[in-house]
Amino acid sequence: MGRKYFAWSFDDGLEQDRKIVSILKEYGLGATFHLNSSMFGDKTYEGRIGNLGMTEKPADSFDPARRHLLPYVEHFRLSKEEAMQLYEGFEVASHTCHHVNLMKCSEEEREKEITEDVKDLSEIFGYQVTGFAFPYGVGAKQSREALQKAGIQYARTIQTAKDFLFPEDPLAMPMTCWHVSKKAIEKLDSFLLAKPQEEDLFFLMFAHGYEFDFNTKESNWDKFRRICERVSLHKDVTACSIGEAFRMHEEGVR
Ligand SMILES: [Zn+2]
């Protein structure tokens, strides 16, 4: 019989990750955090449209008096020192040095953004980084060679997977669900109740920490907690990082 794996995937290395990590620990879940090695301590504000972060404003141009025009939340990145402490026991993965759009980069720039981020994060965190997430979800086609050169084994896009199987192409890996989806809980429940036959099953839930601060119906801390609680109640599901799920899947752990 196949096994079931669940992983959270968070991007950008934000201050909201403090609360995320404490809730994950409470429920005994793993996760992967995708970081930009040249942006530690960077502060911007993220404007919300619906449940999605849509407009980013640098902190020095942010006007709190005009906050009402778009509801803004903090998009403050952790310092390097705090990140080193906070993510202990979780997987750190790459997200390019400067959060660039890889589709708009020159080939040289693309390779540099990927290779140097992987190298720097590996040095900072003391192990070889093997995971990646595309900033804005784009550029998988253009980046394949650079990712392989950097030793990356899986790279996450923001496409949605059609099923609960491990991706056919790990270097252009879809997510299973963005937590803001109206169907997130329903989809999660169908995964949790699924009985795997031969094949292993995998659920990758995607989020940015700041999205929980939106406090809308579909994007809030309570929903995050509910998802964590549901997963933790299913003892047949291994709740780990993306990297661990791939490793166990490939080694055929039973
Ligand atoms: Zn990002």
Residues whose N, C-alpha, C, O or C-beta is under 5 A from the ligand:
A	BS01	ZN	D11 D12 P135
